[in-house]
Amino acid sequence: MRGDRVEIVVDAGGTTRTYDVEATRAGRRVEVSVGRGVVEVVEVTRTGAPVRTARFMASKVLALVEHPVSTSPLDEERE
């Protein structure tokens, strides 16, 4: 859904870098997969076609934070 966001914090040789991958249009979502030492974050359309892909070495990823969009009207009232 639009607004889905994943924040990735990566060790960049003594410093940290933060990357954001966000679903930029309605109907898109962000998917995360981990395998073979690689973390892959992909923005995909409703049909599953990839739009943007970010790949990182798993050994360099310090944090992976998913920020899903709330779909419940009660969650929106609390904010």
C-alpha positions as CSV (number, residue, x, y, z in Angstrom):
1,M,0.0,0.0,0.0
2,R,1.1,3.5,-0.6
3,G,3.2,4.6,2.4
4,D,4.7,1.2,3.2
5,R,8.3,1.9,4.1
6,V,11.4,0.0,5.0
7,E,14.4,1.6,6.6
8,I,17.8,-0.1,6.2
9,V,20.8,0.9,8.3
10,V,24.1,-0.3,6.9
11,D,27.7,-0.3,8.2
12,A,29.7,1.8,5.7
13,G,33.2,1.3,7.1
14,G,33.2,3.1,10.4
15,T,30.1,5.2,9.7
16,T,26.5,4.2,9.2
17,R,24.3,5.0,6.2
18,T,20.5,4.9,6.2
19,Y,18.4,3.9,3.1
20,D,14.6,4.2,2.8
21,V,12.6,2.2,0.3
22,E,9.0,3.4,0.1
23,A,5.9,2.4,-1.8
24,T,5.4,5.6,-3.8
25,R,2.1,5.0,-5.5
26,A,-1.3,3.5,-4.5
27,G,-1.4,-0.3,-4.9
28,R,2.4,-0.8,-4.5
29,R,4.0,-2.5,-1.6
30,V,7.5,-3.2,-0.2
31,E,8.8,-6.7,0.2
32,V,11.8,-7.9,2.1
33,S,13.7,-11.1,1.5
34,V,16.9,-12.5,3.0
35,G,18.9,-15.3,1.5
36,R,22.5,-16.4,0.7
37,G,24.0,-13.5,2.5
38,V,22.0,-10.8,0.7
39,V,19.1,-8.6,2.0
40,E,16.8,-7.5,-0.8
41,V,14.2,-4.9,-0.5
42,V,11.8,-4.5,-3.5
43,E,9.0,-2.1,-4.3
44,V,6.5,-4.1,-6.3
45,T,3.2,-3.3,-8.2
46,R,-0.1,-5.1,-7.6
47,T,0.8,-7.7,-10.2
48,G,4.2,-8.4,-8.6
49,A,6.4,-6.6,-11.1
50,P,9.4,-5.1,-9.4
51,V,9.8,-1.3,-9.7
52,R,12.8,-0.6,-7.5
53,T,15.3,-3.0,-5.9
54,A,17.9,-2.4,-3.2
55,R,20.4,-5.1,-2.3
56,F,22.7,-5.2,0.7
57,M,25.2,-7.7,2.1
58,A,23.6,-9.2,5.1
59,S,26.8,-8.9,7.1
60,K,26.8,-5.1,6.7
61,V,23.1,-4.6,7.6
62,L,22.8,-3.3,11.2
63,A,19.1,-2.8,11.3
64,L,16.1,-3.4,9.1
65,V,12.9,-1.5,10.2
66,E,9.6,-2.1,8.5
67,H,7.0,0.7,8.8
68,P,3.7,-0.7,7.5
69,V,0.8,1.5,6.7
70,S,-2.1,1.2,9.2
71,T,-5.3,0.0,7.6
72,S,-7.4,0.2,10.7
73,P,-9.4,3.4,11.3
74,L,-8.6,3.0,15.1
75,D,-4.9,3.3,14.4
76,E,-5.5,6.6,12.6
77,E,-7.5,8.0,15.5
78,R,-4.6,7.3,18.0
79,E,-2.1,9.4,16.1
